[in-house]
């Protein structure tokens, strides 16, 4: 899946949250992470959301919460998916709930039970109302938006979070931080010739140990992950630029044409040229 198109009207640095209404092509978006908690609310289509290696199905008009600093990926089964994405800074929201940064949030399909099912539905209804307000675009939109987000987050705190009475073991914390470091390194350098040795050096590992560590944690080799990140960015460029496929490929770090074609087709089920033709046809119709 390409990096989605975002329409933002709220920046987290000033309000503690950011809302984006996303229309994105179907397919796969590689594992990534961010400092903020993320709420995903599907408006249409079906997706698989993988959080810390566990896969969940997300249906239309349902939500899932990805806690801050959790590694996650998405796979959309539909040609075009629309969803609401809200990023919330737990640190910023501590002005309302002290110690919130130490709360653990869990709201996946398996966390919805009989005793909190109505709370889950009510929260989804608030997300629908938020979307309706955005479509109406009243002069009070900014005020209404803040009110909805605070209500949604308050319900998550009340019904889908818990203070961590004990911290995870030091080894688990360290390994999670190491994986985030490796992911951040790839995201920062995917356009360049990514060096396995340099990536291993980020963690103070030998190349051999780093390869074993990464594959055990992520379920794929380091090189495969690098190429998936590159392919995701290439998909976006294919849809949004007039550059030739070969030039887009090289700009995003691929130097081996055969490897690129094989990787791209294995992820998206089509060729880069097909994506480019489809984008051009859509532009002609509009």
C-alpha positions in Angstrom: 0.0 0.0 0.0 1.3 3.4 -0.8 1.7 6.1 1.8 -1.9 7.4 2.0 -3.0 10.8 1.1 -3.7 12.9 4.2 -5.9 15.9 4.7 -5.0 17.4 8.0 -6.5 20.3 9.8 -5.1 19.8 13.3 -1.5 19.6 14.3 -0.4 17.5 17.3 2.1 20.1 18.5 -0.6 22.5 19.4 -3.6 20.3 20.3 -2.2 17.0 21.3 -3.8 15.2 18.4 -4.0 15.1 14.6 -6.9 13.8 12.5 -6.4 12.6 9.0 -9.1 11.4 6.5 -7.4 8.9 4.4 -8.1 7.5 0.9 -5.5 4.9 0.1 -5.1 2.2 -2.5 -5.4 -1.4 -1.4 -2.4 -3.5 -0.6 0.3 -3.7 2.0 2.0 -1.0 4.2 5.2 -2.3 5.9 5.7 -2.3 9.6 6.3 1.1 11.2 5.8 2.8 14.5 5.3 6.3 16.0 5.4 8.0 19.4 1.6 8.7 19.4 -1.3 6.4 20.1 -3.3 5.7 16.9 -7.0 5.2 16.4 -8.0 3.6 13.0 -11.7 3.7 12.1 -12.6 2.0 8.8 -15.2 3.8 6.7 -15.3 1.1 4.0 -13.5 -2.1 3.0 -11.8 -4.8 5.0 -8.2 -4.7 6.3 -5.8 -6.8 8.3 -3.9 -4.8 11.0 -0.9 -6.6 12.5 0.3 -5.2 15.9 3.4 -6.5 17.4 3.2 -9.6 15.2 -0.5 -10.4 15.8 -3.0 -10.0 13.0 -6.5 -8.6 13.5 -9.3 -8.1 11.0 -10.9 -4.6 10.8 -14.4 -4.3 9.3 -16.3 -1.2 8.1 -17.5 1.1 10.9 -15.2 -0.6 13.4 -12.1 0.8 15.1 -8.8 -0.5 16.4 -6.3 1.2 18.7 -2.5 0.9 18.2 -0.7 2.1 21.4 2.2 4.4 21.3 5.5 2.9 20.1 3.8 -0.4 18.9 5.1 -1.8 15.7 2.3 -2.3 13.2 1.5 -2.9 9.6 -1.7 -2.9 7.5 -3.0 -4.8 4.5 -6.2 -3.6 2.8 -8.2 -6.1 0.8 -10.1 -3.5 -1.3 -8.8 -1.5 -4.3 -9.6 1.7 -2.4 -9.9 2.1 1.3 -11.2 5.1 3.3 -10.7 5.5 7.0 -10.2 8.0 9.8 -6.8 8.0 11.5 -6.3 9.9 14.8 -2.9 10.3 16.4 -2.9 11.3 20.0 0.0 12.3 22.2 -0.3 10.6 25.5 2.3 12.9 27.0 0.3 16.0 26.0 -3.0 14.5 27.4 -1.3 14.0 30.8 -2.6 17.5 31.6 -6.0 15.8 31.9 -4.9 12.4 33.3 -1.6 12.5 35.2 0.6 9.5 34.5 -1.3 8.7 31.3 2.0 7.9 29.4 2.3 4.8 31.6 -1.2 3.6 30.7 -1.5 0.6 28.4 -4.2 0.8 25.7 -5.8 -2.3 24.2 -8.7 -2.1 21.9 -8.6 -4.9 19.3 -11.5 -7.2 18.2 -10.4 -9.7 20.8 -10.6 -7.1 23.6 -14.3 -6.3 23.0 -16.4 -8.4 25.4 -20.0 -8.5 26.6 -19.2 -6.1 29.4 -17.6 -3.4 27.2 -19.4 -4.0 23.9 -21.8 -1.1 24.3 -18.9 1.2 25.2 -17.1 0.1 22.0 -20.2 0.8 19.9 -20.7 4.2 21.5 -17.1 5.1 20.7 -17.5 4.0 17.1 -20.7 6.2 16.9 -18.6 9.2 18.1 -16.1 8.5 15.3 -19.0 8.4 12.8 -20.3 11.7 14.2 -16.8 13.2 13.9 -16.7 12.2 10.2 -20.2 13.7 9.6 -19.1 17.0 11.1 -16.1 17.0 8.9 -18.3 16.5 5.8 -20.6 19.3 6.9 -17.6 21.6 7.6 -19.4 24.1 9.9 -17.7 27.3 11.1 -17.4 25.5 14.5 -15.6 22.5 13.0 -12.4 23.1 15.0 -14.4 23.2 18.3 -16.5 20.2 17.5 -13.5 18.2 16.4 -11.7 18.8 19.7 -14.8 17.9 21.7 -15.3 14.6 19.8 -11.6 13.6 20.1 -11.6 14.3 23.9 -14.8 12.2 24.3 -13.4 9.4 22.2 -10.1 9.3 24.1 -11.9 9.6 27.5 -13.9 6.5 26.6 -10.7 4.6 25.6 -9.1 5.6 28.9 -12.2 4.4 30.9 -12.9 1.2 29.1 -9.9 0.1 27.1 -6.8 1.0 29.1 -5.1 0.2 32.4 -2.2 1.7 34.4 0.8 -0.6 34.2 1.3 -1.9 37.7 4.6 -3.5 36.7 6.9 -2.5 33.9 7.8 -5.1 31.2 11.0 -7.0 31.8 14.2 -5.0 30.9 15.1 -7.5 28.1 11.7 -7.1 26.5 11.9 -3.3 26.7 15.4 -3.4 25.2 14.5 -5.7 22.3 11.4 -3.6 21.4 13.6 -0.4 21.4 16.1 -2.1 19.2 13.5 -3.1 16.6 12.2 0.5 16.6 15.8 1.7 16.1 16.3 -0.6 13.2 12.9 0.5 11.6 13.8 4.1 12.1 17.1 3.6 10.4 15.5 2.0 7.3 12.9 4.8 7.0 15.6 7.4 7.2 17.9 5.7 4.7 15.8 3.6 2.3 16.6 5.8 -0.7 20.3 5.1 -0.2 22.3 1.9 -0.5 21.3 0.5 2.9 24.3 -1.2 4.6 23.6 -4.3 6.6 26.7 -3.6 8.6 25.6 0.0 9.4 22.2 -1.2 10.5 23.8 -3.8 12.8 26.1 -1.1 14.1 23.1 0.9 15.2 22.4 -1.8 17.7 26.0 -2.8 18.5 25.4 -6.2 16.9 27.5 -8.3 14.5 25.9 -8.7 11.0 25.2 -12.3 11.7 23.5 -11.8 15.0 21.6 -8.8 13.7 20.1 -10.8 10.8 18.9 -13.5 13.2 17.5 -11.0 15.7 15.6 -9.0 13.1 14.1 -12.0 11.4 13.0 -13.5 14.7 11.4 -10.2 15.8 9.8 -9.2 12.4 9.1 -12.5 10.7 11.1 -11.4 7.6 14.7 -10.7 6.7 16.2 -7.2 7.0 16.7 -7.0 3.3 13.0 -8.0 2.6 11.9 -5.2 5.0 14.1 -2.6 3.3 12.6 -3.6 -0.1 9.0 -3.5 1.2 9.5 0.0 2.5 11.0 1.1 -0.8 8.1 -0.5 -2.8 5.5 1.3 -0.6 7.1 4.7 -1.5 7.4 3.7 -5.1 3.7 2.9 -5.3 2.9 6.4 -4.1 5.3 8.0 -6.7 3.8 5.9 -9.5 0.4 7.3 -8.7 1.5 10.9 -8.2 4.3 11.7 -10.6 4.9 11.5 -14.3 8.5 10.1 -14.0 9.4 6.9 -15.7 9.2 3.7 -13.7 13.0 3.2 -13.9 13.7 6.6 -12.5 11.2 6.2 -9.7 12.8 2.9 -8.8 16.3 4.3 -8.6 15.2 7.4 -6.6 13.8 5.0 -4.0 16.8 2.9 -3.6 16.3 0.0 -6.0 19.2 -0.7 -8.3 18.3 -4.3 -9.4 15.4 -4.2 -11.9 14.6 -7.9 -11.6 14.5 -7.8 -7.8 12.3 -4.7 -7.9 9.8 -6.2 -10.3 9.6 -9.4 -8.3 9.2 -7.6 -5.0 6.6 -5.2 -6.3 4.5 -7.9 -7.9 4.7 -10.1 -4.8 3.3 -7.3 -2.6 0.7 -5.6 -4.9 -0.1 -8.4 -7.4 0.5 -6.2 -10.4 3.3 -4.6 -12.3 4.5 -1.0 -11.7 3.4 -0.1 -15.2 -0.1 -1.2 -14.5 -0.3 1.1 -11.5 0.9 4.0 -13.6 -1.6 3.3 -16.3 -4.4 3.1 -13.8 -3.4 6.4 -12.2 -3.2 8.0 -15.6 -6.7 6.7 -16.6 -8.1 8.1 -13.3 -6.5 11.5 -13.9 -8.1 11.6 -17.4 -11.6 10.9 -16.0 -11.3 13.6 -13.4 
